[in-house]
């Protein structure tokens, strides 16, 4: 129905037996908890890591990504792999989020004709649908927080460098990270602690161990008291305003002082970020493919482009590969234009973006609506997104971003974003937890064929 899971690990039952035996000796933080892994992250065992592409159907590497090994070490049972927007939504601007050639279309549990967002579509939909409470997503810009918001769950994009990216199909060395997608903030905190840590193979994580914390143990339902928080009015709108206002009232009632931030000039970020992603995609993909088994015939980005052209009936029937082609035309990591683009995009999003907004307004964190509500799946026109969301600043800067469900707009969920400076992951989880505890329950999905068939809306569409 939801089509969130791309493959079930046949070793899951044996994993569970081993975990049950180990429980008696030293129970782990996620002891016995089933976890689903986005299918651009490698897991040891018989399952391939496909990134949703037929080109990687033979990519059985026999190795765990370090974050997966850490989850196993915490007692988790790896249940299988989740569907995703193919190649984590970096192949085309005309894509359909939640679709891959390997997995087909993932659907939103709140309304099955609605999009689950991406690229961590299956991870978001699986948690929302109640298949698991814990799933792993990855994000370059919005790929954890958008599907978390749109599927009504918690999603945490950590500081880039807190979680290893080794053995994850890459897009951007500057912006990529994995993170937890869960039902509650406490579960996200537990999972992040299990996943995080330094990895010698990923230089970005050299300081990760210094910033580890017992994230779940430190959660405090009164954490909002006396805190000054900036309200990102420049990111608000797209039909969420009444619910956002109610969320702000909850923050105030918990003792937070809210500071209105009406404007932010982000004109220098988008184009420069795009140049960075295209250049790093080619470099990272070529390096990753070189490590795959010999059975994977595509060894470079150019090979992937050729593969898609050779299999147009499945790979190119719905949308093109124009972004792959743009990336292939880039000149490499030593290109002065790339180096300048990264410097500008990071500076404008980080030091002159989030850091300046915090300092100039005397606040410790920023809040805003994460994304608009879900749009309908559209195989003709692709994604029809009606707003940009709150998270691009955090994505480009590499800073932490947590989304927590706010409630429903006409039966569809939306999230509240908490964003902070680099390495403020523990604080951001704490603020989100305090909001979650004060907010009250949010209605879960009903797996409606469409929102238009809901009891609230269907009568309004009929002739009186």
Residue pairs with C-beta under 8 A, 6 or more apart in sequence:
1 107
1 112
1 447
2 106
2 107
2 108
2 109
2 112
2 125
2 126
2 129
2 131
2 447
3 83
3 103
3 104
3 105
3 106
3 107
3 122
3 125
4 36
4 82
4 83
4 106
4 116
4 121
4 122
4 123
4 125
4 126
4 129
4 131
5 36
5 80
5 81
5 82
5 83
5 122
5 126
5 131
6 39
6 50
6 52
6 80
6 81
6 82
6 83
6 84
6 100
6 102
6 103
6 122
7 39
7 47
7 48
7 80
7 81
8 79
8 80
9 15
9 43
9 45
9 46
9 47
9 78
9 79
9 80
9 81
10 45
10 46
11 45
11 46
12 34
12 77
12 78
12 79
12 80
15 72
15 77
15 78
16 32
16 77
19 31
19 32
19 75
19 76
19 77
20 32
22 28
22 31
22 75
23 31
23 32
23 75
27 75
28 73
28 74
28 75
28 76
28 194
29 74
29 75
29 190
29 193
29 194
29 216
30 71
30 74
30 75
30 76
30 134
30 190
30 191
30 194
31 74
31 75
32 75
32 77
33 75
33 76
33 77
33 133
33 134
34 76
34 77
34 79
34 132
34 134
35 71
35 76
35 77
35 78
35 79
35 132
35 134
35 135
35 136
35 191
36 79
36 80
36 81
36 82
36 122
36 123
36 126
36 131
36 132
36 134
36 135
36 136
37 43
37 68
37 78
37 80
37 81
37 82
37 135
37 136
38 81
38 82
38 84
38 120
38 122
38 123
38 135
38 136
38 137
38 138
38 178
39 49
39 50
39 51
39 52
39 81
39 82
39 83
39 84
39 102
39 103
39 122
40 49
40 51
40 52
40 84
40 88
40 138
40 168
40 169
41 49
41 65
41 67
41 68
41 136
41 138
41 167
41 168
41 169
41 178
42 49
42 61
42 63
42 64
42 65
42 68
42 167
42 168
43 49
43 64
43 65
43 68
43 78
43 81
44 62
44 63
44 64
44 68
45 62
45 78
46 60
47 60
47 80
47 81
48 56
48 57
48 58
48 59
48 60
49 56
49 59
49 60
49 61
49 81
49 167
49 169
50 56
50 57
50 59
50 100
50 102
51 84
51 86
51 87
51 88
51 100
51 169
52 83
52 84
52 85
52 86
52 87
52 100
52 101
52 102
52 103
53 86
53 87
53 100
53 101
53 102
53 304
53 315
54 101
54 102
54 307
54 311
54 314
54 315
55 296
55 297
55 298
55 303
55 304
55 307
55 308
56 169
56 292
56 296
56 298
57 102
58 293
58 295
58 296
59 292
59 293
59 295
59 296
60 293
60 295
61 167
61 291
61 292
61 293
63 167
64 72
64 167
65 164
65 166
65 167
65 168
65 178
66 164
66 166
66 167
66 197
66 199
66 201
66 202
67 136
67 163
67 164
67 168
67 178
67 195
68 78
68 136
70 194
70 195
70 196
70 197
71 78
71 136
71 191
71 194
71 195
72 78
73 194
74 194
76 134
76 194
79 132
81 122
82 120
82 121
82 122
82 123
82 126
82 135
83 98
83 100
83 102
83 103
83 104
83 106
83 121
83 122
84 98
84 100
84 103
84 118
84 119
84 120
84 121
84 122
84 123
85 95
85 96
85 97
85 98
85 99
85 100
85 118
85 119
85 121
85 143
86 95
86 99
86 100
86 101
86 102
87 169
87 324
88 118
88 119
88 138
88 140
88 143
88 169
88 171
89 95
89 97
89 118
89 119
89 143
90 140
90 171
90 277
90 281
90 323
90 324
90 327
91 319
91 320
91 321
91 323
91 324
92 319
92 320
92 321
92 322
92 323
92 324
92 382
93 322
93 323
93 382
94 319
94 320
94 322
94 381
94 382
94 383
95 118
95 318
95 319
95 382
95 383
96 105
96 115
96 318
96 319
96 377
96 378
96 379
96 382
96 383
97 115
97 116
97 117
97 118
97 119
97 121
97 147
97 383
98 105
98 106
98 107
98 115
98 116
98 117
98 118
98 121
98 122
98 125
98 377
99 105
99 106
99 318
101 311
101 314
101 315
103 122
105 377
106 116
106 121
106 122
106 125
107 113
107 114
107 116
107 125
107 377
108 114
108 115
108 116
108 125
108 128
108 150
108 151
108 374
108 412
108 445
109 125
109 128
109 129
109 151
109 445
109 447
110 128
110 151
110 152
110 374
110 408
110 411
110 412
110 413
110 445
110 446
110 447
110 448
110 451
111 374
111 411
111 412
111 448
111 449
111 450
111 451
112 447
112 448
112 449
112 450
113 376
113 377
113 449
113 450
114 374
114 375
114 376
114 377
114 412
114 450
114 451
115 150
115 374
115 375
115 376
115 377
115 383
116 122
116 124
116 125
116 147
116 150
116 151
116 374
117 124
117 142
117 146
117 147
117 149
117 150
117 151
117 371
117 374
118 143
118 146
118 147
119 138
119 143
119 147
120 135
120 137
120 138
120 139
120 143
120 144
120 147
120 148
120 155
120 181
121 147
122 135
123 135
123 136
123 137
123 147
123 181
124 135
124 137
124 147
124 148
124 150
124 151
124 153
124 155
124 181
125 147
125 151
126 132
126 135
127 133
127 134
127 135
127 151
127 153
127 181
127 182
127 183
128 151
128 152
128 153
128 444
128 445
129 445
129 447
130 444
133 182
133 183
133 184
133 187
134 180
134 181
134 182
134 187
134 191
135 180
135 181
135 182
136 178
136 179
136 180
136 181
136 191
136 195
137 143
137 144
137 147
137 148
137 155
137 178
137 179
137 180
137 181
138 144
138 168
138 176
138 177
138 178
138 179
139 145
139 157
139 175
139 176
139 177
139 178
139 179
139 395
140 171
140 172
140 175
140 176
140 277
140 395
141 175
141 273
141 277
141 391
141 392
141 395
141 396
142 371
142 389
142 391
142 392
142 395
144 155
144 156
144 157
144 179
144 181
145 155
145 157
145 370
145 371
145 389
145 391
145 401
145 403
145 415
145 417
146 370
146 371
146 389
146 391
147 155
147 181
148 154
148 155
148 181
148 370
148 403
148 415
149 155
149 370
149 371
149 389
149 403
149 405
149 413
149 414
149 415
149 417
150 371
150 373
150 374
150 412
150 413
150 414
150 415
151 413
151 445
152 405
152 408
152 413
152 415
152 442
152 444
152 445
153 181
153 182
153 183
153 405
154 180
154 181
154 182
154 183
154 184
154 185
154 187
154 188
154 402
154 403
154 404
154 405
154 432
154 436
155 179
155 180
155 181
155 188
155 402
155 403
155 415
156 179
156 180
156 181
156 188
156 192
156 400
156 401
156 402
156 425
156 428
156 429
157 177
157 179
157 391
157 394
157 395
157 400
157 401
157 402
158 177
158 179
158 192
158 196
158 400
158 425
159 177
159 211
159 398
159 399
159 400
159 422
159 423
159 424
159 425
160 174
160 175
160 176
160 177
160 204
160 398
161 177
161 202
161 204
161 205
161 206
161 207
161 208
161 398
162 177
162 192
162 196
162 205
162 208
162 211
162 423
162 425
163 177
163 178
163 179
163 192
163 195
163 196
163 197
163 205
163 208
164 178
164 197
164 198
164 199
164 201
164 202
164 205
164 208
165 173
165 176
165 177
165 178
165 202
165 204
166 199
166 201
166 202
168 176
168 178
169 285
169 288
170 176
170 280
170 281
170 284
170 285
170 287
170 288
171 277
171 280
171 281
171 284
172 276
172 277
172 280
172 281
172 284
173 204
173 280
173 283
173 284
174 276
174 280
174 342
174 346
174 398
175 273
175 276
175 277
175 395
175 396
175 398
177 398
178 195
179 192
179 195
180 187
180 188
180 191
180 192
180 195
181 188
182 188
182 191
184 436
185 219
185 402
185 404
185 429
185 432
185 433
185 436
186 216
186 219
186 433
188 402
188 429
189 215
189 216
189 218
189 219
189 429
189 433
190 215
190 216
192 215
192 425
192 429
193 212
193 213
193 214
193 215
193 216
196 208
196 212
197 205
197 208
197 209
197 212
198 205
198 206
198 207
198 208
198 209
199 205
199 208
207 423
211 423
211 425
213 425
213 426
215 425
215 426
215 429
218 426
218 430
219 429
219 430
219 433
220 430
220 433
220 434
221 433
221 434
221 437
221 438
222 254
222 255
222 434
223 430
223 431
223 433
223 434
224 251
224 254
224 255
224 256
224 431
224 434
224 435
224 438
225 254
225 255
225 256
226 255
226 256
226 257
227 255
227 256
227 257
227 364
227 365
227 431
228 256
228 257
228 258
228 259
228 361
228 362
228 363
228 364
229 251
229 256
229 257
229 258
229 259
229 363
229 364
229 365
229 366
229 367
229 431
230 258
230 259
230 260
230 261
230 357
230 358
230 361
230 363
230 365
230 366
230 367
231 248
231 258
231 259
231 260
231 261
231 366
231 367
231 368
232 261
232 264
232 366
232 367
232 368
232 390
232 417
232 419
233 260
233 261
233 262
233 263
233 368
234 261
234 262
234 263
234 264
235 368
235 369
235 388
235 389
235 390
235 417
236 244
236 368
236 369
237 369
237 387
238 369
238 371
238 372
238 373
238 386
238 387
239 372
239 373
239 386
239 409
240 369
240 372
240 373
240 406
240 409
240 414
243 369
243 406
243 407
243 408
243 409
243 414
244 368
244 369
244 406
244 416
246 406
246 407
247 367
247 406
247 407
247 416
247 435
247 439
248 258
248 367
250 435
250 438
250 439
251 258
251 367
251 435
252 258
253 438
254 434
254 435
254 438
259 361
259 362
259 363
261 357
261 361
261 366
264 353
264 357
264 393
266 348
266 349
266 353
266 392
266 393
268 344
268 345
268 348
269 345
269 348
269 349
269 353
269 392
269 393
269 396
270 392
272 340
272 341
272 342
272 344
272 345
272 348
273 341
273 345
273 349
273 392
273 396
275 337
275 338
275 341
276 338
276 341
276 342
276 345
277 327
278 323
278 326
278 327
278 330
279 327
279 330
279 331
279 332
279 333
279 335
279 338
279 341
280 333
281 301
281 323
281 324
281 327
282 301
282 327
282 328
282 330
282 332
283 332
283 333
285 300
285 301
285 304
285 327
286 299
286 300
286 301
289 296
289 298
289 299
289 300
289 301
289 303
289 304
290 299
292 299
297 303
297 307
298 304
298 306
298 307
301 324
301 327
301 328
302 328
304 324
305 321
305 324
305 325
305 328
307 315
308 315
308 316
308 321
308 324
309 316
315 321
318 379
319 382
330 338
331 337
331 338
332 338
333 339
345 396
346 396
346 397
346 398
348 396
349 392
349 393
349 394
349 395
349 396
349 397
350 396
350 397
350 398
350 399
350 422
353 393
353 396
353 397
354 366
354 393
354 394
354 397
354 399
354 419
354 420
354 421
355 421
357 363
357 366
358 364
358 365
358 366
358 420
358 421
364 420
364 424
364 427
365 418
365 419
365 420
365 424
365 427
365 428
365 431
366 390
366 417
366 418
366 419
366 420
367 416
367 417
367 418
367 419
368 390
368 416
368 417
368 419
369 389
369 390
369 406
369 414
369 415
369 416
369 417
370 389
370 390
370 391
370 403
370 414
370 415
370 416
370 417
371 385
371 387
371 389
371 390
371 414
371 415
372 385
372 386
372 387
372 389
372 414
373 409
373 410
373 412
373 413
373 414
374 412
375 383
375 384
375 385
375 386
376 384
378 384
389 417
390 401
390 417
390 419
391 401
391 403
391 417
391 419
393 399
393 419
394 400
394 401
394 419
395 401
397 422
398 422
399 419
399 420
399 421
399 422
399 424
400 419
400 420
400 422
400 423
400 424
400 425
400 428
401 417
401 418
401 419
401 428
402 417
402 418
402 419
402 428
402 429
402 431
402 432
403 415
403 416
403 417
403 418
404 415
404 416
404 418
404 432
404 435
404 436
404 439
405 413
405 414
405 415
405 416
405 436
405 439
405 442
406 413
406 414
406 415
406 416
406 439
406 442
407 413
407 414
407 439
407 442
408 414
408 442
408 443
410 451
410 456
410 457
411 448
411 451
411 454
411 456
411 457
412 451
413 442
416 432
416 435
418 428
418 431
418 432
418 435
419 428
420 427
420 428
446 454
448 454
451 457
452 458
452 461
